[in-house]
Amino acid sequence: MTKALITLTCLFASATLSAALALFTGWPVAILSGALSFLFTQNMSASFARRADKRATARELAALRKMGMEFDQALQSTHHRMEEISVQIETRSGAQERKIVAELKVLETLMRDFAAKISRSARAAQSELGPEAHMHTGRRQGSAAAYVHSLSDGLGRGDLLETIRSSLEENRVDLYLQPIVSLPQRKLRYYEALSRLRSADGSVIMPDQYMKVAAPAGLMSVVDNLLLFRCVQVVRKLTTRSKEIGVFCNISGDTLTDAEFFPQFLEYMQANRDLAGQIIFEFSQDAVIKAGVIGEKNLQFLAGLGFALSMDHVETLALDFVRMKNIGFRHLKVRADTLVAGMSGAGAAVAAEDFKKLLSRHGLNLIAERVESEKTVVQLLDFTVDYAQGFLFGEPRAVRDDKTAPDGPAVVLPLRKSA
């Protein structure tokens, strides 16, 4: 359209020039002059148009070159960022591996330190019991029933202590996980980590069996130490997939008051305080009552690092909830049958229906443990219980070293309590 308008304008100008010249020179000269004028103006307009096109093309090329440079810069920036991310991943992986190696070295050092202590305790216990402590050693190589008998009577304490000693020295301390679910959704929210000792023949020794012998011998800190390292390793694996699941790690009262182990424990947890949201340390009510001033300060220091505390094995509900909150407790485990029918016998100041409200005012979650039937769950829902734990939701299952999730249940030798 623009070119046609320019052509018409040139034609009109040439015709006007021809008409004007015709008055002075005649029509032949006027027509020739007009034609030459038209060709000249057309050539000039075409020249101007080409220059405009060149300028537009130059601007487009400059814009394309600028875009190309920006693209190259963005590509280089992306490449550098990818290299930085790769280096960060390698650095974090290397740091993680170094931390695991360091943990294993610490564990190895502590185990060497405790080895002499274990041996001394075993020898002392055997010397106290005399030669009768060994009278059942021959039976232990026979049937499982004979082994049960050798540990169930009063003369088998030396054999049991020897089994505990060898299990600890040979690192036959297994980690079991039992699920803790939220109510009423029954969604997996936590695991409780439990320790089991394993004898040379594969029999599993339960805590209520080995603690009566290990605690007086001063060996519970060794068991708790191994359990702690296993908990840290499991939690680190869990957090790579989800940070919504925590692990309750039991610490015995003997360990809480162990002047040799607990400072090392606090130092280790201070170096691993990034796991504060995933590890909850659990202590029995009796251990908290007997903690004393130093033990209470240790608990407060642990809570100050960001780790939540839990109380289990609750025998009386006449608790000082303000003190518990000030120390750092955030969870309280109560047996389901206590909530259902034993509140008055446990010394509770309120009924089960109002117990959760009392705990909430002090920042405590209520966990009902030993839940074994659907009827119990229905009753617990009336008490607005936060979480529940028990065989109904899952029994403790062993964790293999190459897995994070619990494995199938181990065969537990049903040892009876010593007389």
N, C-alpha and C positions, 0 to 999 in steps of 0.2 A: 504494500500500500504506500509506504514511504517512497520507494523507488519510483513508482508511477506518478506520484505527486511531484517529485523532483523533475521527472522527464517532461511532464506537462508544463511545469514552470519554465524550464529551459526552452521548450517549444514556443511558449507564449512570448518569452523575451526575444527569441530569434525572429519571430513573425513581426513583432513590434519594431525591431531594428530594421528589418527588410522594408517595411512600409515607410519608415522614416527615410531610408536611403533612396527609395524609389522616387521621392519628390526631387532629388538632386541629381541622381546618377542614372536613373532608368531601371526598369525592372530586371533585366538580366544580371546587372551588377548587384542589385539589391537582394535578388534570390540567392546568388552565390554567396554573398556576405552573410545572409541569414543562415544558410546551411553550414558555413564554416563556424559561425558563432554557436550554432546548436551543438556541433561536434565538440567544440572547445569546452562549452559549459558541461556537456555530458562527461567528457574526460575528466574535468576538474572535480565534478561531483563524485565520480567513481573513485578518483584518487583519495578524496576526503573520506569516502566510505571505507576504502581499504585501510586507511590509517586508523579509523575508529575501530574496525574489526581487529586490527593488530593490537591496539591498545587493550581491547576487551579480552583478546586471547592471552595477552601478556598478563593481565590481571588474573585470569583464570589459572594460568600456569603458576603464577606466584602463589595463589591460594592453594593449589594442589601441592606445590613444593612445601608450603607451610604445614599443610595437613600431613604430608609424608614425614616431615621432621617431627611433628608432634606424635605421630604414630610410632616412629622409631624410639622417641624418648619414653613413651608409655610402655613399649615393648621392653626396652632396657630396664625401666623401673620395675616392671613385672618380673623380669628375669632376676634382678637383684633381690627382689622381695622373696621370690621362690628360693633363692640361695640362702637368704637369711632364715627362712622358715625351716629349710632342710638342716641348716646348722643348729637351729634351736632344737629341732626334734632329736638330732644326734646328740646334742649336749644334754638334753633332758634324759634321753635314754641312757647315756653314759653316766649321768649323775645318779639315775635310778639304780643302775647296775653297781655303781660304786657304793651306794648306800646299802644295798643288799649285801655286798661283800663285806662292808664294814660291820653290818649287823652280825653276820656270821662269824667274823673275827672276834667281835665282842662276846658273842655267845660262847665261842671256843675258849676264850680267855677265862670267862666266868666259870665255865664248866671245869676247867683245870683247877681254878681256885677252890671250887667246892668239892673236888674229888677227894682231897685229903680229909675234908670235913666229913664227907660221907663215910669214908673208910673208918675214921675214928669213931663215928657214931655207931657204926655196925659192930666194931670190935668191942666198944663199951657195952652195948646192949647184949652181945653174946656172952661177955664175961659176967654180966649181972645175972643172966639166965643160967649160966653154967652149961655143962655138957648135955643136959636134958633138952636144950634148945635145938640140938641137932638130931634128936632121936627119930624124927620123921623124915629126914632127908632122903632115905632110901625109898620111902613111899611115893615121893614126888615124881619118881620116874615111872611109876605104875599108872594106874587108871586115874581119870579125872576125879572120881569119887574119893579116892585116897588122898588126892591133893586137897580137895575141899575139906576133908576131915583134918588134915594136918594143919590147916590154917584156921579152922573153926574152934579147936580147943585151945586152952590157955598156954600150952607148951609150944605152939607153932609161931609165936611172935618172932623168934629169931629167924626162922625160915622166911617169914613175910618181909622182915627188914632186909634180909639178904636179897630177896627178889626185887624190892624197891631200889636197893643200892645198885644192882646190876642194870635195872631198867633205866635209871637216871644216867649212869655212866655210859651206857650204850645208846642213849638218846631214844629209848623206846617209850616216849611220851607222845600220845596221839591227841589230836585236836578233833573234837566233836562239835557240831553245830546243831542247835535246836531252834526252829523258827518261832518268832513272836509276831503275832498278827494284830492288826487293828480291828476293832469292833465298831459297827456290825459288818463292815465290808469283808473282813477276813483277808485283808491284803497283807502280804509279807512286808513287814516294816523293819524288823531287827532279827539278828541271830544272837543266841547266847552261846558263847564259847565255853566248852567244858573239857577238862583234861582227864585222860584215862591212861593209866600205866599198863604196859603190856609185858607179860613175862616171856621168858625164852621160848616156851611152848605155845605162845600165841594167846594165852588166857588174858582176859581183860580184868584189871583190878579197879574197882570203883572207888570214888573219892572217900565215901564213908568207911571204906575198908582200909585204905592206905593212910588216911590222915591220922588215925589213932596211933599209928606207929611212926609215921614220918614227922608229925608235928613235935612230939617229945624229942626226937633225934635231931631237930633243927633243919629238916630237909624240905620244908614247904616252900621256902624261898627259891629253891632250885626248881621245883615244879612250877611255881608261879612265873619264874624267869623264862622257862621254856614256853609256857603258855602265852606269855606276853609277846615274845618274838613271833610265835605262830600267828597270833592275832594281828600284829602289825603287817605281816606278810599277806594274810588273807584280806585285810582291809584295803591294802594298796592294790591288790588285784581287783577287788570289788569296785573301787572308785574309778578304775579305768572304764567300767561299763555303766555304773550308776552311783551317784552320791546320795541316793535316797535311802540306802540300807545301811544301818549301823550294826555294830557288834558289841555285845555286853561281854566284858572280860572280867572274870572273877579273880579277886585278890584276897588271900587269906589274912586273918587277923595276925598270925605270926609274922607274915611278911610286912604288914603295915607297921609293926613295931620293931622290925629287924634293922638295927642301926647300921649294919654293913650293906644290906641290899637296897633298902628303900631310897637312900640318897642317890645311888646309881640309877635306880628306877626313875626318880624325878628328873635327873639330868638327861636320861635317855628320852623321856617323854617331852622334855622341853625342846630337844632337837627334832622331835617329830610332832610338834604342835599343829602342823598342817592337817593332822588327822583328828583334831579335836571334835569335829562335827560327826565323825563316824565311829569313834570308840567311846563307850560308856564303861566306866570302872565300877564294879559291883562289890560291895562289902556286906557281910552279914551284920545283923543287928547287934549280936554279941560282940563282934569285932569293933564296931563303932562305940559301943558302951565302954569297952575296955581300952579304947585307943589312948586315953590320957591327953595331956596338953600337947605333947610332941606329936602324937598321932593325929590329933585334930588339926594342928598346924600343917602337917603333911597333906591332909585331905584338902584343906583350904588352898594350899599352894598348887595342888593338882587341879582343883577347880579353877584357880586363877589363870592357869594355862589355857582354859577354855574347855576342858574335859568335864562332861556331866558325870555325876555320881548316882549310883543306885543302891538301895538297901534291900536285901532279901533275908530269908530265914527269920521273918518277923514273928516273934512269939507274943509280944504285947503291942497293942495299938495305942497305949497311953504314951504317946510320943510328944516330944517337944518339937513341933513343926517349925517354929521360928528358928530354933537352933539348927535344924536340918537345912533349912533354906540358906541360912548364913554360912554354913559350912560349904554348901554347893550341891546338895542333893536335888535331883530333878525327877527321880523315879522311885516309886515304892512298890515292891512286890508283896502281894498278900495272897495266901492260899485261897482258892475258890471256895472250899468248904467253910473257911472262916467268914467270908463275905456272905455266904448263903445262910449259915446257921450258927456261927460262933462269934459274933461281934461282941456280945456282952461278956462272954468268957475270956475274950482277948483284951478286955479293958477299954473298949472303944467308948468315946464320949458321946458319939452320935450313932444313929441307926445306919445300916448299910445304904439306904436310899439317899442319905445326906453326906455320906463319907466322901464321895468324890467332890462335892462342893467344898468341903473342908480342905481337901488337898489342893484344889484349884486356887484357893485363896492364898496358898503358900507356894504356888508355882510347882506343884508336884503332879506327875502323871501316875495313874493307878494301873498296875499290871496285875491281872489275876493269873496265878500260876497253878499248875497241876489240874488243868481243865481236861476232863476225860469223857464227858458226855454232852450230847446236844441239849439235854434238859438243863444242865448247868449253864450253858451258853444263854438260853432263854432267860434264866434267872439273872444272869450277870447284866443282860441288856437293860433290865429294870433299874440297875444301879449305875448306869452310864459309865461303865468301865471303859477306859481308853484302849487297853491292849490285853491280849490273853496269850497264855503259853501252856502247852500241855500235849499229851500224846494224841489228843483229838486232832490237833493241827499238825503234828509231826513229831516223831521221836528223835532223839539225838542221833546224828549220823556222822560217821567218820569222814574226814577230809584227807584225801590222798595228797601227796606232795605235788603231783602234776595237775591237780584240779583245784578250782576255787569252790565249786558247789559241793555240798555234802555227798558222799558216796553212800552206798547201801549200808545197812546196819551190820555191825560186827557181832560175832557170836560172843556173848558175855558169859563167862563162867560164873554161876550163881554162888559165890562164896558167902558163907554165913558170917555174921559178926562174931568176933572173938568173945568168949565168955569172960 
